[in-house]
């Protein structure tokens, strides 16, 4: 049968994001498919310049400014979006803009979908890990997580941390980075030799650039130079957990949690320590991974439960993307990161039995936020 379309009346939606970006386009598609009117789009440059306006009765969704070059320039003061530096300034300006936007929305009599007060924690890996650990969510060991942890001032600090038990192999991450920007997988043999695997490319004058090619630096001098250049933006250091593998490739999971429930999952595999798809990673076989979890004596539902517990640490954010790290043997799981805008997974439909079958991540959010008045458990579109 065909489910009747949603009535045109309803909340007036606004999305703050990149008007020309994929995220906004996918969200608008989800609204149209659900029979809802399209959202009014406000760009991040409008917000950052203080020109954004809202009206009573509007419902405002915040999305990532990540694909907007103008927003990136305003947030980081960089002349090239490939530059790595500036994440500390990005964080300061973005969180301030989000707080100002929240005030403007409240003064206008509009409402926000999510609580922007959680963004300063979500976008600081040190604070996020500290919150997760305090909530009992398993995370990689880190001497730099939590609000009172010592700050990493440069390579000398990282070098001393690798002398601690269990930390000969660590990830050094920008505290406010995303998409593997500035991430280094650092290893030492304990006898003074170091190497780092990273997508960071050193340019003229010591400038750093994000590259689509993962490379390895085997000179401590080079590794130290990169870490020292990144340190002013803030660094997070965590144990490099031995991940599970599939087909000889490192594997982890991105799990999307909508309204407290894990609804979507994708297995990411790579020949490098970074599984990000833009760095040569590829989607793996999720069914095979689930079978490996069962064969190891664990349960798929337990893996999803870890993700839901991580999302519960941020109750004011309706949708997060959780990076789940399965340990070697697929028996144990830890949360690497919780991403406020971790839903950009085009073409991925919901997990069976999790309330979002047949829906992509954006459609699942629309269905959770604006349930169909005639819905009886279907997806809200044509059904047999």
N, C-alpha and C positions, 0 to 999 in steps of 0.2 A: 504494500500500500504506500501511498505518498503522504508524508506528514505535511499538514498545512504550513505555509510559510509563517515565520514570525511576524507579528504586526509591526508596522513601521514605527509606531509610538514606542517610547522607551527612553532610557537615559541618553542624553546627548554626549557622545563620546569625543574625547580629545586624546591624541597620542602625541607625546613629545619625543621626537626622534629625528632621523634623517629622512626628509621627504622623498629623496630619490633612492633610498636604501632598500635592501632586501627585507629587512625586518618589518618596516612599515608596510611594504607591499604585501607580505605574507599575512600580516595582521588584518589588513583591509580585505584581502581575499577571504579570510576566515569569517569576518563580519558579513560579507555579502553572501557567502554560502549558508550562513545561519539565518539569512533573511533580515539582518539588521542593517540600518543605514551606515554608510561609511563614516569614519571618524574624521573630525577636523584635525589637521596636522599642524603642529607648532614645531619649528626647528630649534635645535639647541643654540645656534647663534642668536636667535631672537631672545632666548632665555638669558644667555650670557651677556647680551647687550642691554638687558632690562626692558625689552620691548614686548615680551609675551603678555597677553591679556587673557583672562578667563571670565566666565559668566556663571551666574547662579544656576544650579541644576546640572552643570556639566560634570562628567566623571572623567578624570584625567589619568592616563596611563603613561608612565615613564619608560622609555626604551633607551637603548644604548646610543651614545653619540659617536660610536667607534668608526662608522663608515663615512663620516662627514669631514672632509679635509679642512673646511673652514672652522668647524668646531674644534678640531684637533689643534689648529694653529692658535685659536683663542685660548685653549686650555693649557697648551704646553710652550707657547712662544717658539715654535720650531719652524724652519723654512722648508723642511722635507719630512713628510709623514713617515718615511722609512727610518728616521733617526730614533735611537733608543732612549736618549736622555730626555728628562723632563717629566717623568712619571710622578715625582713628588709634587711638582707644581700643578700637574693635571689633577691629582687627588685633592689638593687644597682648593682649587678653583671649582672643580666639579661638585664636591660635597657642599661648598658654600652656595653654589648656584642651586643645588637641589633643595637646600634649606630655605633659600629665598623664594624659590618656586612654591614650596609648601605654604609659606606665609601668604603669597599672592593668591593661591588657590583657596585658602581658608577665608581670606578677606573678601573674595568674590562670591562666597557661598557655594563654591564647587567642592568636589570631593576627590581624593586621590585613591587609586586602586591599592597602592602599596604605601608603606610607611618609609619615607625617605630618611628617617632617623637611623635606619639600619644600614644605610649605604656606607657610612664611614667605617663600619666594622667589616661589612662584606668586601669592601675594596682595600682593606689592609690585611694582608695575609697573616701578619703577626697577631692582630686582634682577633681575626676570624678563627685561627687555630686555637688561640687561647680560649675563646668562647666554646668551641667544639669540645675541647679537652675538658673544660669545666662541666659540660653537659654529659660527659661520659661517652662521647663519640670517639671511636678509635681514630687517631691521626698519627702520622709519622713523628717520631721523636724529634723535638726541636728545642734547642736552648735559647731561641730568640722569640718564642711566641708568648703572647700575653702582654697586658698593659705595663707590667713592671719589669719585663725582660730587658737585659742590656742591649743597647743598640750596636749594630755592626758598623764600625767606622772605616773598614777597609780590609785589604788582603791580610794584614797582620792578624786581625781578629778571626777571619775565616780560617787561616792557617792554624791558629791555636785551637779552634774548635775541632778541626779534623784530628787532633791528638786525643780527643775524648773517646772513651769506649764506644764502639759501634758507629763512629762517625768518620771512618776513613773514606766513605763514599757519601757525598751529600749533594743535594740540590741547593744552589744559591739562586734565589729568585728576587726580582724587584718586589718590594713590599706592596706596591700599587700597580704592578704590571698585569698584562693580560695577553692571551694568545701566544704564550711562551716568549714574549718579548723580554730580552735580557736574562733568560734562564740559562744557567750553566750547570751541567752535571759534572761535578768535580770528584776526582779520585786521587788518592795517594797510596804509595806502597809502604808508607810508614818510615821510609828511609830518606825522605827529603825530595822524592820525585813526585811531580804532580802533572795531571793532564785534565783538560776540560772539554766536554762536548757541548756545543752551543750553536745557535743560529746567528749569533752576534758576529758581525764582520767589522774589523778595524779599518777605519778610513784615514784619509789625510788629516794631520793635525791631532790625531788621537780621537777623532770623532767616531762614534759607534753607530752602526746601521743594522737593522733587521734584514736578514737574508732569507730566501726560500731554500737555501742550501745549508744543511747541518754540517759543521766542520769540527775538527779536533785540534786543539792547541796543546802541544806537548812541552812547551817552555814555560816554566814557572813565571818568568819575567812577563810573558804575554798574558798569562792568566791573571797575574797580579795587576797588570795595567788595566784590564777590563774591569775587574772587581773594584779597584780604586776609583775608576771613572764613574761607576754606577752607585757607589756607596752614598754619595750625598742625597740621592733620591730615596734611600731607605732600602735595606736588604733583609730578607728572611732566609734562614738556613735551616734545612730539615734533613733528616736521614733519608738517604736514597734506598728505598725499600726494594728488595728483589721481586720484581713483578712476575706474574704468570706470563706464559707465552702461548701463542697459537701459530702453528706452521713455521716455527723458528723465529717469529717476530714478537717483540714485546707487546703486551696487551693490557689495556685498562678499559674502563667503562665510563661513559657519560650518561648519567641517569637524570631525567627531568622529573621533578616533583611538582605537581600542580595541586594546590589546595590541600597539601599535607600527604598526598598519595603519589607514589612513584608510578608514572603513567607511560613513560617512554625510556628506552635504553638503546644505546648503540655501543658496540664493541669497537674500540680503536686499536689498530695494530701498527707497529713501526719497526724499522730496523735500527732506529736510534732511541735513546732514552726518552725523547719527546714524542708523544703519540699524536700531536695536533695534526689534523688532516691537511692543513696548508703547508706543513713541513714534510710532506711525503708520506704521512700516515694514510692508512686505508681502513675502511669499515671491514671488520672481520665477521666471522660467523657466530652470531649471538646464540643460535640453537646449540652449536657445538660447545660454546663456553658454558651454557647452562648444564649440558651433559657432563662437562668436566667438573663442574662444581658438585654435582650429584655424585659422580664417581669418586670424588675426594672425600666424601662423607659429610659434605656441607649441604645447605639448602639455598636455592635461589631466593626464596622468600626472606631468608636471613640477610642476604646481600641487599635486597631492596629495603629491608627494615633499617639497616645502617643509614641508607640515604634519607629515609623519612625522618629518622632521628636527627640527622644533620640539618634538614630543612626546618624541623621544629625548633631549632635554636634561633631561627629568624622568623618568628610567627607573624610579623607584619609584612612579609614578602610572600605573595601568593604563589609565585613560580620561581624555582631556582634550578640550576643545572649543577649536579653533584658529580665531581670527578672521583670515581671509586677505584681504588687500587687493590686488585686481587694479588695476594702474595703467591710466591712460587708454590705450585701444588693446588691452587684454587680453593684453599681451605679457610683462609683468613682474609679480612678486608679492612682497609683503612680509607679515610676520606682525605684526598689530597687538597681539594679546594671546593668551595661553594660559590657558584657564579650567579650574580644577580641577573645577568642577561645571558644565561646559558641555554637558551631555547632555540637558537638558530641551527636547526637540523633539517634542512629541506628534504621533503619526501619521506620522512620517518613517521610511521603511524604507530598508534598506541599498542602497548603490550596486551595480550589476551587476558581478560578477566580483571583489568585494572580500571575500567570505566572510561577508556578512551579508544576503544578499538575502532579502526577506520578513520581516526582523527589525527591530524598532525599536531605539533606542539601548540600552535596558535589556536587552532580550532578547539583543542581541549581546554585552553584557557577561556575562550569565549563561552564554551558550553558550561564551564564551572562558574563563570561570573554572571552570565545571563541565561539561566536555564529556560528552555523552550516551554511556553505555557501549555502545550499539548504533549510534551515529551512523556513517553512511557518507557524510557530506557534505550531508545534508539538514538542514532547519531544526529537526528534532526534533518536528514536529507531523505532521498528516496530509498526505500527498503523493499526487498522482495515480499 
